[in-house]
Amino acid sequence: MAQSSVPLKIPATDRKRVIVIGGGFGGLNLIRKLRHRNFQVVLFDKHNYHTFQPLLYQVATAGLHPDAIGGPLRYIFHSYDDFHFRMLKVTSIDPDKKMVTTTAGDLGYDYLVIAGGARSNFFGNKDIETYSFPIKSIPDALNLRSQLLENLEQANMTQNAAERKRLLTIVLVGGGPTGVETAGALAELRKYVLPKDYPHLDLSEMKIYVADGLKRLLPQMSEKASAKAQKDLEKLGVIIRLESMVEKYDGKTLTFKTGEKIDTYTVIWSAGVTSEVFPGLKPESLEKGRILIDEQCRVLNAKDMFAIGDIALMKTQDYPKGHPGLAQVAIQMGKYVGKNLSALDAGESVKPFKYLDKGSLATIGRGKAVADLPGHLFFGGRPAWWIWLFVHINYLISFRNKLLVLANWVWNYFTFDKGNRLIIRPFVRKDEPQTKAPVVQNVPEEAEIVH
Ligand SMILES: Cc1cc2nc3c(=O)[nH]c(=O)nc-3n(C[C@H](O)[C@H](O)[C@H](O)COP(=O)(O)OP(=O)(O)OC[C@H]3O[C@@H](n4cnc5c(N)ncnc54)[C@H](O)[C@@H]3O)c2cc1C
């Protein structure tokens, strides 16, 4: 990606300028708190929308359409005074010159807040990165949806039994909430929706696996939650492979370290994340791919710079290895910095950040979920499912999103259908010479960016 040395044009102001990198959970909540404060706020994001990532898997499995979980950033902040959004990619940061370099130009700051989130971690395995499907962004989710539906179309046509089996096999690598929720949604698609769409396809041949290197699913939740999630998934016909580390994947066959091989065109990768660390930051400000911050969210060894959310690493007594990669952490850090920036600017001291753990949730399907709530409270089944529904609707970004998601869910619930089943990428049969566009595997990062 070319580096720019052209100044980026932003209207002049006599206010101090805060640049925010990332309009995710952290950036959004920070900017809301900065409203009516005496700062100019400039938001950079490579997308022109906020993504509600916890529901991406529902876009990938045809339960929701993408607009239901995205909010245009210009719309969200259109009534804010001295707020400026620029859609671009940040390529580096110069902490000494207090300058951010982007694909569209350079801009200086008085304060910088880095809220760039995380990206999928392929642990350096290039083949897995090329051939597997992450669910980290809306383009990822739509690409995966097309892949799943396209494979069904091809399975319905092929005369070759081995090819049909490979087309109908899906492996989710990573038994965290994304793997569990996606597997549950796929199993329900197979049970309720696909028999109507493909009456002549033998769907007992469609296999859905969840594989993880650890001993249990949902390792960040209680053992009760793990056991219940596993039981619910197995009831839906999902095959669980625990203590199974992936060794390689060539786009056709997934190989585990145990030697087991699974023939599949679809490996969904949710086995870990790492963060988007920007070139230019000093090595003393970084640890294990995250940005080290103090208890006021200030980046260590950098002046007037903050980091929040998934990208930030704050070591506290309660969280010696940093906070978990959860939306609530990003939301609370964003609100904290937004609320305290004026005081910090005036040189006043502020109370350290304290994360309030509101619990963890994961849903498996209709009326099936697990919830660990504060005070060691555990709920499973329908009560947990209602909590899950309420929490997700509540945290969606706008009234429009809440309405769209609710309408889709009510429709899906009563019709046992999932209506968003369009294949929206060029369709090329895998057994034909590829004279048109190649079948898209992983969407390249550049495909998401408009310069
Ligand atoms: C599939 C999935 C399911 C999840 N489910 C849950 C859940 O159920 N519960 C939960 O609490 N958490 C969940 N999470 C985690 C949660 O979404 C994250 O913890 C949260 O989004 C972190 O917020 P953030 O502000 O740090 O980053 P993000 O929300 O990721 O936002 C980062 C923003 O930075 C932008 N950006 C990144 N790099 C650049 C760049 N170079 N230039 C310009 N812009 C850039 C991105 O476009 C993005 O808008 C899930 C995550 C995923 C992927």
The ligand as an ORCA input file, in Angstrom:
! r2SCAN-3c Opt
* xyz 0 1
  C     -17.651    -12.915     14.358
  C     -17.455    -12.193     15.668
  C     -18.326    -12.438     16.733
  C     -18.178    -11.772     17.936
  N     -19.073    -11.998     18.933
  C     -18.986    -11.315     20.083
  C     -19.960    -11.469     21.102
  O     -20.892    -12.264     20.978
  N     -19.840    -10.714     22.240
  C     -18.819     -9.821     22.406
  O     -18.767     -9.137     23.435
  N     -17.879     -9.656     21.459
  C     -17.937    -10.370     20.311
  N     -16.985    -10.203     19.338
  C     -15.845     -9.315     19.616
  C     -16.213     -7.849     19.452
  O     -16.874     -7.658     18.233
  C     -14.928     -7.027     19.539
  O     -14.381     -7.227     20.829
  C     -15.207     -5.547     19.321
  O     -15.694     -5.330     18.014
  C     -13.942     -4.723     19.532
  O     -14.224     -3.390     19.300
  P     -13.096     -2.411     18.762
  O     -13.682     -1.034     18.748
  O     -11.835     -2.632     19.513
  O     -12.799     -2.895     17.274
  P     -13.777     -3.135     16.051
  O     -15.186     -3.150     16.454
  O     -13.210     -4.309     15.342
  O     -13.550     -1.844     15.151
  C     -12.329     -1.563     14.537
  C     -12.570     -0.589     13.419
  O     -11.295     -0.144     12.951
  C     -11.287     -0.076     11.543
  N      -9.903     -0.226     11.093
  C      -9.066     -1.244     11.376
  N      -7.870     -1.025     10.798
  C      -7.959      0.144     10.149
  C      -7.047      0.899      9.354
  N      -5.800      0.486      9.102
  N      -7.472      2.053      8.829
  C      -8.739      2.477      9.037
  N      -9.634      1.815      9.789
  C      -9.249      0.661     10.339
  C     -12.194     -1.233     11.127
  O     -12.715     -1.051      9.846
  C     -13.262     -1.217     12.211
  O     -14.365     -0.431     11.858
  C     -17.107    -10.850     18.106
  C     -16.231    -10.616     17.060
  C     -16.398    -11.287     15.849
  C     -15.446    -11.025     14.716
*
